Structure formats: C-alpha cells, structure tokens
Amino acid sequence: MMQRGSLKRAVALVIFALLSSLAAAETVDRLPERESFHLFLLVGQSNMAGRGIVEEQDRAPHPRVLTLTKEGQWAVAVDPIHFDKPVAGVGLGRTFGLMLAEENPEVTIGLIPCAVGGSAIAAWRPGAKWEQTGAYPYDDALRRTRRALQDGVLKGILWHQGESDSKPERAEAYPCALEELIERFRTDLSAPEVPFLIGQLGQFPDKPWDEGTKAVDEAQRAIAGSAPNAAFVSSDGLTCNKDGVHFDAPSLREFGRRYAEAYRAMGAPSGERPVLSLWPDKILGETDGPEETELSSRGDNVRRITDIEKPDITLYRAQAAETPSPAVLVCPGGGYRILAIDKEGSEVAEWLNRFGVTAVVLKYRVPDNREGAFQDAQRAMRLIRSHAEAWNIDPHRVGVIGFSAGGHLSARLSTGYRVRAYEPVDEWDELGCRPDFTILVYPAYLAGEDYQLAEELAVTPETPPA
C-alpha cells in the first residue's frame, strides 16, 4: 500500500506535470521576420534535456524566447521544454535563450529541443533508433530543425552528451563519432559554419571519473579546439541532483549562461552583428546620390567604402559579464572621403572585445560632409547610452577612438559636445553625447592656421581625458 507521503508526492508530480504542459501549450500566433528569428538546436542526452526541479522563475515567459513544441508549433519557452521522458524538467536551453534575448533586443530566440535521455552517440546517426524511448534521435532532430527553418535561421547547435559513452569500449570510438556527428549536422542542415558548442560532463565529487569518462572529456576538449567554429563549455563547480547523475536546476541555469558566454566569445559573423540606423528615414529623407559604394582594392587589404547617405552603427558586444562593461565608439578614417571600415573599424572592434570592451563601429556620412559626420557622431554616442541596459554596458564609461579623419571627428566630439549639432529627433537626444575618454590614433586636421589647434577644437578643463 502506498504511504501517505508518497501519495502526496505522486499527486503533486501529476499536478505539476499538467500545469507545466498547459503553460508550454501557449502557442505564438505571430513570428518575427525570418532573419530576426535566431534558431538553436538542443541535442544530446538527459543533461541537455534537463532533469532540474522546476520553480516559479522557470515558468516566467519571455516574449522573445520561444520553443518548438512536440507538435511542431512555436510557443513561449517555459520549462520543461523537452519531452523525451516524463521526468523532463529544468534544462540549460531556456537560460541560454534568455541570455541571448537580453543581449540582442532586435532578435527573437527559437529553441529546438531534441535531446533524448540516455542516448549514446551511436543513436545519433541516420536511421538509428533509441530503444529506451522508441525515438530516432538524429532523424527526429533533422526533421524538427527543418520544420523550424521555415520560420528562422539556424545560429547554433548545443550538444551535451557522453555519459552513455563513458564505458571503455565506447569511449575509444567517441572521437571519430563526434567529429562525424558535427560534420553530418552541418552538411544535412546546409549550415557548414554553424557554431557547435560542446558541454563538459558533470564533475561530481561523489562520483569520480573513471578512465572512460576521462577519455570522453579529452575527446570533447580536443575536438572543440580543432573543429572550426566549435567551443567547449566548462562544468567546473556545478552540482548535481540527489541522483548523482544529473545537474540540479541552479547548475543548469548557470550552465545555460556559460553556453551563452561561450557562444558570444566565438563572435558572430560580420553579417550577423546588430546594425542600428542612426536616423529615422523621415529625418534624412530620400537622396539622389549613389548608394553605398565599395571601392576597388588597391592590393593593401584595406576595404574602402564611400557614398554613405544612410549612416549606422554596428554593435560588437563583449563577452557577457556579471557587471556592465565599458564601451567605445570606433570612428574609422579616410579623409572624410572614404571609410577604412575594416582596418580602422571592425578589426579594432574585435580587438577591443578581447579585453572585455564592447565596441560600436560608426559608419558616418561621406564624402565631404563633415557637419553630417559630426551629427552622426553625436547621435551615435546618445544611442549607445540609450541601449546601456540592453547591451550590458556602463553609460558612464563610454569612450571614443578615432583614426586619421576619424581622429579629428573624435576630437571634435570630445570638445564640441555642448554644441547642439542638430535638432532633437526623439527622447534619446536628451542624453549626453560627451565621451568619458578619448583615444586619437594618427589624427588628421587638428592644426589650424599657424599650426595652432583648429578653432573647432576648443579644449577646456571639462574636456574628457585623452
């Protein structure tokens, strides 16, 4: 006969499962534009599916974090998002999605849960069936991802698996199997460069690793270091449920954050970085000039663009951190006629990212539009501060760096921040445009007549440090 305490627990589990399924069934009627819907495939075994105990925070919806349900419909993601077994609970995927959504206000995250508890890597081959659940892990993941790709763009694959391959006879074959899996996913999904993130197995004190587990860990580390666009996500310090096998809910949330940090550290391709127009179309209006032009190469590996009539900023976010990071507005040079957009723009931004600094590359109006460029620089500084919370930057540590003509523009921004270069467009123009620090690299046009400082560059005690 069932004890009273056991009966209560059983009833509670049934009620909880029903409530969770009802919450997860809230489908979404309207999806974002396809290019703004970033998809992430979640694959592996039970520690990817998640066995953490669901709490209230795990059921709080985020309008831009969605999941593909078992029925192939998009719904707001609340845990559990996996459905491989009735014991599915908190996983790492939802926190991963929340992190990316908070960092990228312009996109919606779509999670594709496909992990299967207990599955060995041999089950992740075409046609292979996992008898324990009756699923076809690889085939099902492929089918569900192709369904999701009707609505969005695949941006990453998250993998956590290996416990079922830690026996010596399986561990020996694991390196080749994992390499083949990565290549197969990328080929079958027509995504040859999609990032592939590999999570480390649990390191639980009461369950020390044997030689097979060590071999799997070594293989995962090696492949993450050698395969293109792959990363290894550490499980250091994470703790387990009472079963000694699965990560507990707090650790899975932390693991999700680590996956997000690893993904951000990999860097997004240039075409995928958030780009914000500086001005509403009604401000600039229609132009009769040519569209943005990329000039022919001079054989010096410098990419030059001109005819910029619609200025914008491109965000290069630093790796996620607990505290807001400093930010730098990057102003490329080019004599106010062209912009050396890579050498003095994107390459500088990526270099700053390595030091935990968020960078924003300014594409200002050229050619021969110094006043327009000055307006663009002021507006860019205000837009950066307006997005401080969303981009996790400190609005009181926003500087500017400029090269050549971009150095002159940076100096003018730093000395002329009190000048109202344009009439306010929106509430963001109430924010200050004074940089907190200035870096001038081989700046041009600083000298006026008699080699004195140009008159538009009036240095005062309030001028930011340079």
C-alpha positions as CSV (number, residue, x, y, z in Angstrom):
1,M,0.0,0.0,0.0
2,M,1.3,3.5,-0.9
3,Q,2.4,5.6,2.1
4,R,0.6,8.9,2.6
5,G,3.7,10.9,2.0
6,S,4.4,9.0,-1.2
7,L,0.8,9.5,-2.4
8,K,1.1,13.3,-1.8
9,R,4.3,13.4,-3.8
10,A,2.8,11.4,-6.6
11,V,-0.3,13.7,-6.8
12,A,1.9,16.8,-6.7
13,L,4.0,15.5,-9.5
14,V,0.9,14.8,-11.7
15,I,-0.5,18.3,-11.0
16,F,2.9,19.9,-11.7
17,A,3.2,18.0,-15.0
18,L,-0.3,19.0,-16.0
19,L,0.4,22.7,-15.2
20,S,3.7,22.6,-17.0
21,S,2.1,21.1,-20.1
22,L,-0.6,23.8,-20.1
23,A,1.9,26.6,-19.7
24,A,4.0,25.2,-22.6
25,A,1.0,24.9,-24.8
26,E,0.6,28.7,-25.2
27,T,1.5,28.9,-28.8
28,V,2.6,32.0,-30.6
29,D,0.4,33.4,-33.4
30,R,2.8,36.0,-34.8
31,L,6.5,35.4,-35.5
32,P,9.3,37.9,-36.2
33,E,10.9,38.4,-39.6
34,R,12.9,35.3,-40.6
35,E,16.3,37.0,-40.4
36,S,15.5,38.2,-36.8
37,F,14.4,34.7,-35.6
38,H,17.6,33.0,-34.4
39,L,17.3,29.2,-34.0
40,F,19.3,27.0,-31.7
41,L,19.2,23.2,-31.9
42,L,19.5,21.4,-28.4
43,V,20.8,17.9,-28.8
44,G,22.4,15.2,-26.6
45,Q,21.0,13.2,-23.7
46,S,19.3,13.8,-20.4
47,N,21.6,16.6,-19.1
48,M,20.7,18.6,-22.2
49,A,17.0,17.8,-21.9
50,G,17.2,18.7,-18.2
51,R,16.2,17.0,-15.0
52,G,16.2,20.0,-12.7
53,I,13.2,20.7,-10.4
54,V,11.1,23.4,-12.0
55,E,10.5,26.6,-9.9
56,E,8.4,29.7,-10.4
57,Q,11.2,31.5,-12.2
58,D,11.4,28.8,-14.8
59,R,7.8,29.4,-15.8
60,A,8.1,33.1,-16.3
61,P,7.6,33.8,-20.0
62,H,9.8,35.9,-22.1
63,P,8.1,37.1,-25.3
64,R,11.3,36.7,-27.4
65,V,12.3,33.3,-26.2
66,L,10.3,30.6,-28.0
67,T,10.4,26.8,-28.2
68,L,9.3,24.3,-30.9
69,T,6.7,22.1,-29.2
70,K,6.4,18.4,-29.7
71,E,3.6,19.1,-32.2
72,G,5.9,21.4,-34.2
73,Q,4.3,24.7,-33.1
74,W,6.1,27.7,-31.7
75,A,5.3,28.5,-28.1
76,V,6.7,30.8,-25.4
77,A,9.5,28.8,-23.7
78,V,8.7,27.7,-20.1
79,D,10.4,24.7,-18.5
80,P,10.3,21.9,-19.2
81,I,10.8,22.5,-22.9
82,H,12.0,18.9,-23.6
83,F,9.6,16.0,-23.8
84,D,11.9,13.0,-24.2
85,K,10.7,11.5,-20.9
86,P,8.0,12.4,-18.3
87,V,10.8,13.4,-15.9
88,A,12.0,16.2,-18.1
89,G,12.5,19.4,-16.0
90,V,14.7,22.5,-16.0
91,G,17.4,22.4,-18.7
92,L,20.1,24.7,-19.8
93,G,18.5,25.7,-23.1
94,R,15.9,28.2,-21.7
95,T,18.5,30.2,-19.8
96,F,20.8,30.2,-22.8
97,G,17.9,31.7,-24.8
98,L,17.1,34.3,-22.1
99,M,20.8,35.5,-22.1
100,L,20.9,36.0,-25.9
101,A,17.5,37.7,-25.9
102,E,18.5,40.2,-23.3
103,E,21.8,40.9,-25.1
104,N,20.1,41.2,-28.5
105,P,16.9,43.3,-28.3
106,E,16.4,43.1,-32.0
107,V,16.1,39.3,-32.3
108,T,13.9,36.5,-31.1
109,I,15.4,33.2,-29.9
110,G,13.9,29.9,-31.1
111,L,14.9,26.8,-29.2
112,I,14.6,23.4,-30.9
113,P,14.6,20.8,-28.1
114,C,15.7,17.4,-29.4
115,A,17.8,15.8,-26.7
116,V,16.9,12.2,-25.7
117,G,17.7,10.9,-22.3
118,G,20.2,8.0,-22.1
119,S,21.1,8.1,-25.8
120,A,24.6,7.0,-26.8
121,I,26.3,8.8,-29.6
122,A,25.7,5.8,-31.8
123,A,22.0,6.6,-31.6
124,W,22.7,10.0,-33.3
125,R,23.1,8.5,-36.7
126,P,20.7,8.4,-39.6
127,G,18.1,5.7,-39.2
128,A,19.3,4.7,-35.7
129,K,16.6,4.0,-33.1
130,W,17.0,4.5,-29.3
131,E,15.1,1.6,-27.9
132,Q,14.8,3.1,-24.4
133,T,12.4,5.7,-25.7
134,G,11.5,4.5,-29.2
135,A,12.9,7.7,-30.6
136,Y,15.1,8.2,-33.7
137,P,17.3,10.9,-32.2
138,Y,19.1,12.1,-35.3
139,D,16.2,11.7,-37.8
140,D,13.9,13.5,-35.4
141,A,16.3,16.3,-34.8
142,L,16.8,16.8,-38.5
143,R,13.0,16.7,-39.2
144,R,12.2,19.2,-36.4
145,T,15.1,21.6,-37.4
146,R,13.9,21.6,-41.0
147,R,10.5,22.5,-39.8
148,A,11.9,25.3,-37.7
149,L,14.0,26.6,-40.6
150,Q,10.8,27.5,-42.4
151,D,10.5,30.4,-39.9
152,G,14.0,31.3,-38.8
153,V,17.8,31.0,-39.3
154,L,19.9,28.4,-37.6
155,K,22.6,30.1,-35.5
156,G,24.0,27.4,-33.3
157,I,23.9,23.7,-32.1
158,L,24.2,23.0,-28.4
159,W,25.5,19.5,-27.5
160,H,25.7,17.8,-24.1
161,Q,26.2,14.1,-24.3
162,G,28.8,11.5,-23.3
163,E,27.7,9.8,-20.1
164,S,26.4,6.8,-22.1
165,D,29.7,6.5,-23.9
166,S,32.0,6.6,-20.9
167,K,32.5,2.8,-20.9
168,P,36.0,2.0,-22.2
169,E,34.7,0.1,-25.3
170,R,32.5,3.0,-26.3
171,A,34.9,5.8,-25.3
172,E,37.5,4.6,-27.7
173,A,35.2,5.2,-30.7
174,Y,33.9,8.5,-29.3
175,P,36.3,11.0,-31.0
176,C,35.6,9.8,-34.5
177,A,31.8,9.6,-33.8
178,L,31.7,13.1,-32.5
179,E,33.6,14.5,-35.4
180,E,31.3,12.7,-37.9
181,L,28.3,14.0,-36.0
182,I,29.4,17.6,-36.3
183,E,30.1,17.3,-40.0
184,R,26.9,15.4,-40.6
185,F,24.7,18.0,-38.9
186,R,26.3,20.8,-40.8
187,T,26.0,19.1,-44.1
188,D,22.5,17.9,-43.7
189,L,21.3,21.3,-42.4
190,S,23.2,23.2,-45.1
191,A,25.0,25.1,-42.4
192,P,28.7,24.4,-42.9
193,E,29.9,27.1,-40.4
194,V,27.2,27.0,-37.8
195,P,28.7,27.2,-34.3
196,F,28.8,23.9,-32.3
197,L,29.1,24.1,-28.5
198,I,30.1,21.1,-26.5
199,G,29.3,21.0,-22.8
200,Q,31.5,19.2,-20.3
201,L,30.3,16.2,-18.4
202,G,29.3,16.6,-14.8
203,Q,32.2,16.7,-12.3
204,F,30.5,15.4,-9.1
205,P,32.7,14.7,-6.0
206,D,30.7,11.6,-5.0
207,K,31.1,10.2,-8.5
208,P,34.7,10.4,-9.6
209,W,35.5,9.9,-13.2
210,D,36.8,6.6,-14.5
211,E,39.1,6.2,-17.4
212,G,36.3,6.0,-19.9
213,T,34.8,9.3,-18.7
214,K,38.3,10.9,-18.8
215,A,38.7,9.7,-22.4
216,V,35.3,11.3,-23.5
217,D,36.3,14.5,-21.8
218,E,39.6,14.6,-23.6
219,A,38.0,13.9,-26.9
220,Q,35.4,16.7,-26.4
221,R,38.1,19.2,-25.5
222,A,40.3,18.2,-28.4
223,I,37.5,18.4,-31.0
224,A,36.3,21.7,-29.6
225,G,39.8,23.0,-30.1
226,S,40.4,21.7,-33.6
227,A,37.0,21.8,-35.3
228,P,36.1,25.1,-36.9
229,N,33.5,27.2,-35.1
230,A,33.4,24.9,-32.1
231,A,33.7,25.6,-28.4
232,F,34.0,23.7,-25.1
233,V,31.8,24.8,-22.1
234,S,33.2,24.0,-18.7
235,S,31.1,22.4,-15.9
236,D,33.5,23.4,-13.2
237,G,31.8,23.9,-9.8
238,L,28.3,22.7,-11.0
239,T,26.4,20.4,-8.7
240,C,24.0,17.5,-9.1
241,N,20.6,16.3,-8.1
242,K,20.2,13.7,-5.4
243,D,20.5,11.0,-8.1
244,G,24.2,11.9,-8.5
245,V,23.8,11.8,-12.3
246,H,22.0,15.0,-13.4
247,F,22.8,18.6,-12.8
248,D,20.5,20.3,-10.4
249,A,18.3,23.3,-11.5
250,P,20.6,26.1,-10.3
251,S,23.6,24.5,-12.0
252,L,21.6,24.0,-15.3
253,R,20.7,27.7,-15.3
254,E,24.4,28.6,-14.7
255,F,25.3,26.1,-17.4
256,G,23.0,27.9,-19.8
257,R,24.7,31.2,-19.0
258,R,28.1,29.6,-19.7
259,Y,26.9,28.2,-23.1
260,A,25.7,31.8,-23.9
261,E,29.0,33.3,-22.9
262,A,30.9,30.7,-25.0
263,Y,28.7,31.5,-27.9
264,R,29.3,35.2,-27.6
265,A,33.0,34.7,-27.2
266,M,33.1,32.8,-30.5
267,G,32.0,36.0,-32.2
268,A,29.2,36.3,-34.7
269,P,30.0,36.6,-38.5
270,S,30.0,40.3,-39.5
271,G,26.8,39.9,-41.4
272,E,25.0,38.8,-38.2
273,R,26.0,41.7,-35.8
274,P,23.3,44.0,-34.8
275,V,23.2,47.2,-37.0
276,L,21.2,50.2,-36.0
277,S,20.3,53.1,-38.3
278,L,21.2,56.4,-36.7
279,W,18.3,58.4,-38.0
280,P,14.7,57.8,-38.8
281,D,14.1,57.8,-42.6
282,K,11.9,60.9,-42.3
283,I,14.9,62.9,-41.0
284,L,17.3,62.1,-43.8
285,G,14.7,61.7,-46.5
286,E,15.3,60.4,-49.9
287,T,18.7,61.1,-51.5
288,D,19.6,61.4,-55.1
289,G,23.2,60.3,-54.7
290,P,24.6,56.8,-55.3
291,E,24.1,54.0,-52.8
292,E,26.9,52.9,-50.6
293,T,29.9,52.0,-52.8
294,E,32.8,49.7,-52.1
295,L,35.9,50.9,-54.0
296,S,38.2,48.6,-55.9
297,S,41.0,47.0,-53.9
298,R,44.5,48.6,-54.0
299,G,46.1,45.4,-53.1
300,D,46.7,46.5,-49.5
301,N,44.0,44.5,-47.8
302,V,42.1,47.7,-46.9
303,R,38.4,47.7,-47.6
304,R,37.2,51.2,-48.5
305,I,33.6,52.3,-48.7
306,T,32.1,55.7,-49.7
307,D,28.8,57.3,-50.7
308,I,27.4,56.8,-47.2
309,E,24.0,58.6,-47.1
310,K,22.3,56.3,-44.5
311,P,24.7,56.2,-41.5
312,D,24.5,53.5,-38.9
313,I,26.3,51.8,-36.0
314,T,27.3,48.1,-35.7
315,L,27.5,46.5,-32.3
316,Y,30.4,44.3,-31.3
317,R,29.4,43.1,-27.9
318,A,32.0,42.0,-25.4
319,Q,31.7,38.5,-23.8
320,A,28.9,38.5,-21.3
321,A,30.0,39.5,-17.8
322,E,28.3,39.9,-14.4
323,T,29.0,43.7,-14.4
324,P,28.4,46.2,-17.2
325,S,31.4,46.6,-19.5
326,P,32.9,49.8,-20.8
327,A,32.1,50.7,-24.4
328,V,34.0,52.5,-27.2
329,L,32.6,54.2,-30.3
330,V,35.0,53.4,-33.2
331,C,35.4,56.1,-35.9
332,P,37.3,54.9,-39.0
333,G,39.3,57.3,-41.0
334,G,39.6,58.1,-44.7
335,G,40.0,61.8,-45.2
336,Y,36.2,62.4,-44.9
337,R,36.0,60.9,-48.4
338,I,36.0,57.2,-47.7
339,L,35.9,54.9,-44.6
340,A,38.6,52.2,-44.0
341,I,35.7,50.2,-42.5
342,D,37.7,47.1,-41.6
343,K,41.2,48.2,-40.8
344,E,40.1,51.1,-38.7
345,G,36.6,49.8,-37.8
346,S,35.6,46.1,-37.4
347,E,39.2,44.9,-36.8
348,V,39.6,47.4,-34.0
349,A,36.2,46.4,-32.5
350,E,37.1,42.8,-32.5
351,W,40.4,43.6,-30.8
352,L,38.6,45.6,-28.1
353,N,36.3,42.7,-27.5
354,R,39.3,40.6,-26.5
355,F,39.7,42.9,-23.5
356,G,36.1,42.8,-22.4
357,V,35.2,46.1,-24.0
358,T,32.1,46.4,-26.1
359,A,32.7,48.3,-29.4
360,V,30.4,50.2,-31.7
361,V,31.6,51.0,-35.2
362,L,30.3,54.2,-36.7
363,K,29.6,54.4,-40.4
364,Y,29.3,58.1,-40.8
365,R,28.3,60.2,-43.8
366,V,31.0,60.6,-46.6
367,P,32.2,62.0,-48.8
368,D,32.8,65.7,-48.0
369,N,30.2,66.0,-45.3
370,R,32.0,67.0,-42.1
371,E,28.9,68.5,-40.5
372,G,26.9,65.4,-41.2
373,A,29.6,63.3,-39.8
374,F,29.7,65.4,-36.6
375,Q,25.9,65.0,-36.3
376,D,26.3,61.2,-36.8
377,A,28.9,61.0,-34.0
378,Q,26.8,62.9,-31.5
379,R,23.8,60.8,-32.4
380,A,25.8,57.6,-32.1
381,M,27.0,58.4,-28.6
382,R,23.5,59.1,-27.5
383,L,22.2,55.8,-29.0
384,I,24.9,53.9,-27.2
385,R,23.8,55.3,-23.9
386,S,20.2,54.7,-24.6
387,H,20.9,51.0,-25.1
388,A,23.2,50.7,-22.0
389,E,21.0,48.3,-20.1
390,A,20.1,46.1,-23.1
391,W,23.8,45.9,-24.2
392,N,25.1,45.5,-20.6
393,I,27.4,48.5,-20.8
394,D,28.2,51.2,-18.2
395,P,26.8,54.5,-19.6
396,H,29.5,56.4,-17.5
397,R,32.3,54.5,-19.2
398,V,31.6,55.2,-22.9
399,G,34.6,56.5,-24.8
400,V,35.6,57.2,-28.4
401,I,38.5,56.1,-30.6
402,G,39.3,57.5,-34.0
403,F,41.8,57.1,-36.7
404,S,43.0,59.8,-39.2
405,A,39.9,61.8,-40.1
406,G,38.1,59.7,-37.6
407,G,40.6,61.0,-35.1
408,H,39.5,64.6,-36.0
409,L,35.9,63.6,-35.7
410,S,36.6,62.0,-32.3
411,A,38.4,65.2,-31.1
412,R,35.5,67.3,-32.3
413,L,33.0,65.1,-30.5
414,S,35.1,65.4,-27.3
415,T,35.5,69.1,-27.4
416,G,32.2,70.1,-29.1
417,Y,29.7,68.0,-27.0
418,R,27.9,71.2,-25.8
419,V,27.2,72.2,-29.4
420,R,23.7,71.1,-30.5
421,A,24.6,69.9,-33.9
422,Y,21.0,69.0,-34.9
423,E,17.5,69.5,-33.6
424,P,16.3,66.7,-31.2
425,V,14.7,63.7,-33.0
426,D,13.4,61.7,-30.1
427,E,13.8,61.2,-26.4
428,W,17.3,59.7,-26.9
429,D,18.6,63.1,-27.9
430,E,18.1,64.2,-24.3
431,L,21.0,62.0,-23.3
432,G,24.6,63.4,-23.2
433,C,27.0,62.9,-26.1
434,R,30.2,63.7,-24.2
435,P,32.7,60.8,-24.3
436,D,34.1,59.7,-21.0
437,F,37.5,59.3,-22.6
438,T,39.1,59.8,-26.0
439,I,41.8,57.9,-28.0
440,L,43.2,59.6,-31.0
441,V,45.3,57.5,-33.4
442,Y,47.3,59.4,-36.0
443,P,44.6,62.0,-36.1
444,A,44.3,64.4,-39.0
445,Y,43.2,68.0,-39.4
446,L,43.9,69.0,-35.8
447,A,46.0,72.1,-36.7
448,G,44.6,75.3,-38.0
449,E,46.4,78.4,-39.1
450,D,49.9,78.9,-37.8
451,Y,49.8,75.3,-36.6
452,Q,47.6,76.2,-33.7
453,L,44.8,73.9,-32.7
454,A,41.9,74.1,-35.1
455,E,39.3,76.5,-33.9
456,E,36.5,73.9,-33.7
457,L,38.6,72.0,-31.1
458,A,38.4,74.2,-28.0
459,V,40.0,72.3,-25.1
460,T,38.6,73.2,-21.6
461,P,39.0,71.7,-18.1
462,E,35.9,69.7,-18.8
463,T,37.2,68.1,-22.0
464,P,37.4,64.3,-21.4
465,P,40.8,62.8,-20.8
466,A,42.6,61.7,-23.9
